[in-house]
Amino acid sequence: MKRTCTLLLALCLLPLGALAASLPALEGLDADQLTQLRESVDARLRLLQLPDAGGYLDVLDGEAYARDPQPRLQERVRLLGIILSVKQEAGGYLYTLSLDSKPERVFALRYAPAAGERLLLQGDAVQALGVFEGLLPFTGSDHPADGAPLVQADLIILQAAQPAPLAAPPHQGSRADPAPLNVPATYAGSWWTDYASFEFVLTKSYRGNAALNKAKSLSPYNISPPRNQEYFVVELTVRALEAPAGRAPISPADFYFVNAQGAEYRQHFLINAPHELRTLYAGGEHSAILACLIDKGDLPLLVFQPGSDHPLWFDPNPAP
């Protein structure tokens, strides 16, 4: 009942015109959607209850606070990011936060949740507002908060869920909706790539005799497939969009071919393959060839960085 009253109060605070435009059709929402709506309203109300919700400065990429903290002590700051770790302390919690604007920059947040406030967990996307208190001591530990900029948080709330951008419009670049040939696809960057982002275009693919001839043209020592298999060869271009760590590491081992039943094929590297994938710098671009021995007649997919949170999937098969 209390939650329902909170929702009604928030809706009553809207102007009538805005109310008509923004009121969701509650009868069309399922339990998960209603829970998200309730949490969003609660978070918005808590934000409005701060004495000066608009008086917090965006930390941007966080570099000024990490490298020159003294002039910024006691600044009221705003951060957006992902919670990396949670540690309980006397009177509250110590969170480490990876900034959305620069994921490799980590802040430490001390926060005492209010009574009845739901706990925050590792992986939550949050907005935090608080007072910058300098740097935590360097202890030499592997904890991500070691030496990090420290914020005493006034409020930490979940960010409103945003739809993920399409990796290869109009395709998601997911396994269910992979990027086809000749459609640019973007990998946004992650820990697995030193946060470097890439754009890929699969330009052409070969299979059967055409792929075998391609392999043999590179080197006569490239093996002939077993009777129940055939070569599958893909040509692609790759461009490094950003390289926050200075370099954008990439190699053929970052790609895997996956059969129609969802099983990975063994890696196969052609002898004397031209323009092998190699580390780039921001703005750098080159072409490369990837190859695999697949079951005859199979329609495999290709995946980049399958161990990351958002692997990028391609359909290298020509359109029927």
N, C-alpha and C positions, 0 to 999 in steps of 0.2 A: 504493500500500500504506500509506503514511504517513497519507493522508487517511482511509482506511478504519479504521485504528487509532484515529485521533482521534475518529471517530464512535462507535466501539465503547466507547472510554473514557468519552465523555460519557454514553452510555446506561447504562454500568455504575455511574455515579455516582448515578443515580436510584434512589429506593426501589422495591422490587419492585412495590408497588401502583401507583405512578405510572408505572413502566415499562410495565405492561400497558395503562394508560389512554392513554399518550402516544406509544407506539411506532407510527410510521406503517407501513402495509403497503408495504414498499419495492418489492415486485414490481408494485404498481399505479402506481408513479411513473415518469414519463418522464425523459429526460436533463435537461431544464431544471429540473424539480421536484427531482430528486436533487441538482443543483448548488446550488439555493437552500437545500436542507436542509443540505448540507455547509457552506455559507458561514454559515448561521445557527448551527450547532454551533461552528464555529471562532470566530465573533464572541463567542459566549457564554463559551467557554473563556478567551479573551483578557480578557474583562471580569472573570471570576472570579479571574484571576491578579493583578489590581491589589491592592495591599496593603490598601486600604480602599474597595472599590467602592461602598459605601453612604454614604460621607462627602462626596459632592459635592452642592452646593446647586443646585437648579433656578434658572436665571436668570429664569424666568417671562417677562415681556414684554421684558426686557432694558433697560428705561428707566433703572433705578437705576444700572446699570453705564455707560450712555452719558452720563448727565447729572451724576452725582455719583460719579466713579470712585475718588477718593482713599481713602475709608473701606473700600473693598472690595478693595484691592490684595492680592494673594497668596491670595485666597479660592479654594477648589477648587470648580469649577462644572460643571454639566451642561447641555448644550444639545441640542435637537432641531431639525432644520431641513433645508433644501435647499442643496446647494452651488451657488453662482452662478458662481464662477470659480476657476481653479487657476493658480498661478504657481510655477514652480520656483525655489528659492533654494539657497544653499550649505547643504548638510546636510539638505535637506528641501523642504517645499512650504508656500506660503502660500495658504490657502483663504479665500474669503468665503462666509459662511453666512447665509441668510435664515431667521429663526426661524419655526417652525411656529405659535407662539402669536401672533406679530406679524410678518407677512412683510416689512413695510417696514423693520423693524429688522435691520440687518446687523452680524454679528460677523466679525472676522478670526481665523483659526486658523493657528498655526504648528505643523507636525507633521512628524516624521521617521519614515516607515513602517519597521517591522521588516523584516529580511531575509525575502524570500519573501512578504511581505504584498502583496496585490493593490492596485493604484493606485485612488484615488478619482477620479471624473470629474464634470464639470459635470452637474447634474441629479440626482445621487445624493441620496437621503434618508438622513441619517446621525444617529447619536447621538455626541456628542463630550464627553469629560471631560478637564478640565485645570485650569490655574492662571490666574486673571485677572491680567493684567500692565498694566492701564491702557489708554490710548487711543493708537492710532497717530497720528503727526503729521498735521496738515492741510497738504496740499501744494497744494491748489487743482486737483488733477487730477480727471478724471471717473471714476477707478477706484472701485468700490463700497467698497473697504477704506479709502479716505481718511478719516482721523479716526475710524475704527470702534473699538469696544472690542476689545482683543486678548487672546486666550487661547493660552497655550502648552499644546498638547494632550498629554495622557498617552496617549490612545487615541481613535481615531475608527473607528466601526464602522457598517456599513449597518444602517438600521432594518429590522426585519422587515416584509415587505410586508403591508399591510392592505387588505382589500377596500374599494373605493371606495363611499361611501354612495350610496344611490339618490337621484337628484335629485328624483324625483317618485314615491315609492313607490305601487304596486309597479313603477313604470317607471324605467329608468335615466336618462331624459332624453337619451339618445344618438340618433344618426341611426337606428340599428337598432332602438331601443326608445324612440320619442319620447313625450313627455307628451301625452295627449289633452285634449280640451276638458273644462273644469270640474275638472281635477286640479291642485292647487297644485304648482308646481315651483320649486326653489331654485337660484339661481346663487351659488356659494360666494364669489365675489369673486376678482379677479386684478389684475395690473398694468393691464389694459385698462379696469378700472372704478375705478381708484384704490383697489383692494382693498375696495370697497363690495360688499355682498351684497344680493341681491334675492329676493323671492318673487313669482312670476307666476301668474295664473290666466287662461287663455283662456276667456272666458265664452260667446261666441257667434260664429258665422261665417255669412257670406252669400256667395252666388255667383249668377251669371247675372242674371236680371231683378231679383231681390231686391237683389242687390248694386248694380246700376245705379241702381235707385230710391233706395237709401241714399246713393249718391254724389251724385245729382242733388238730393236733399233738402238736402244740405249747401251746394251751390252749383250753379246751372245751367251754370256755366263748367267744371265737371268734364267731361272729354271723354267721348264715347261710344267704346266699344272698337272696334277693327277687326273685320272679319267673322269672323276665325279666333280671336278672343280674347274673354275675358269678365272682368268684375271679380271679385276675391275680396277680401272685407272681413272683418277680424277685430276683435272687441271684446275688450279685456283689461283686467285690473287689475294694478297693480304696487305693491309695498310695499318700501321700503328697510329691510332688517333691520339692517345695520350700515354705518357710514360712517367708517372710521378716519381719513380725511383731512379729515373735517368735512362733506363734501358727497358725494352719491352721483350722479355724472353719468350721465345716460341720455338717449337721443334715438331717434327713429324710424330714424336711420341705423345704429343698432346691430343692426337686424334685417334679415334677407334671406329672401325666399321662394325655395325651391329646387324645381325640377320633379321629376317621378317618375324622370327619367333622370339626375338629379344635377347639372343645370346651373342656375346662378342666374338668376333673372329680374332685369331692370333695376328699379331703385328707382322707385316711383311714389308720390307724395305727393298726397293729396286737398286741393283748395282748401277752406279754411274748415273743416278737420277740427276738431271740438271736443276739448278736453282733450288736446292734443298732448303726447306724452311730453316731459318736461323734468326738469331736475335736482331731486332730492329731498334731504331731510335724514333722518337716522336716525329711523325710525318713520313717516315720511311715506308717503302712499298716494294714488294717483289712478287714474282710468280713462282709456283712450285707444283710438284706432282706428288700425289699420294696414291698408293696401290695396295691391293689386297687380293688374296686368293679366296674366292667365295664359292659356295655351292652352286652348281649349274642351275640357272633359272631363278635364283634368289633375287629379291629386290631390297638390297641392304640400305640402311641409313648410315650417316656419318655423324659423329658427335665430337665436339671440341670441349675439353676439360670436363669429362663426365663426373669427376669427383667434387666439383664445385657446387655451390648452392643453386646456380642457374646455368647448367650446361647449355651449349648452343647446338641445336640439331639441324641437320641438312638432309634433304632428299636428293641424292646425286643422280637419280634415275631420270632419263629423258621422259618428257610428258608423253603419254600414249597417243 
